[in-house]
């Protein structure tokens, strides 16, 4: 079990899931600043993060049922969205770049999503396109007749808005490498004994090295409170910034 970057293999030994609850947002043209829950036919989307790591990385559960890491070693991370409130459901997941290009006929590349030589205020080509099209009075503005909540639901169902790996270092301080899945998917299955099989194919990093992954085993699980006040601040609790279309 492990992941391969180019010619180099990094072993994986264990994994956990962290459930951050349902997806909520602010309507682009709403001046009240209230959070709305994304729903489609009474269904919601939920964010469950997947962490996979080597035997050199250990974890404990803190008083708030969160995970605290220690040790050093390779690891892989996915920020996943699905219509499941309390478990990682099986199926094929796709990265946001692939889903965006297929849905809207765009041709974004890795560098359009990520740029490592910029300041915090810099906007990527994807950020600029997203604001123009999903912002207030944009052609895909949420709540508009041309693009309703079910359209957004379909984009985010079984998608990863962030995926990265570390080859060494502590999970809280090691150097992270973003990837996209140019031609492939994240395939997840779970059997009757709750053993997960996870495969990634078609991934690439910033220098076009191919990325693949295989994991089979149990996954620890914890969740946060689903009330809207905690949901609105969930992004601040994460190491990685969510990439969202609105």
ABEGO torsion letter per residue (X at the ends): XEBBBEABBBBBABBBBBBAEBBBBBBAABAAGBBBBBBBGGBBBBBBBBBBBBAABBBBBBAAGBBBBBEBEBBBBBBBBBBBAABBBBEBBBBAAAAAAAAAGBABBAAAABBAABBAABBBAAAAAAAAAABBGBAABBGBAABBAAAAAAAABGBBABBBBBABEBAAABBBBBBBBABEBBBBBBBAAGBBBBBBBGBBBAAGBBBBBBBBEBBBBBBBBABAAAAAAAAAABABBBBBAX
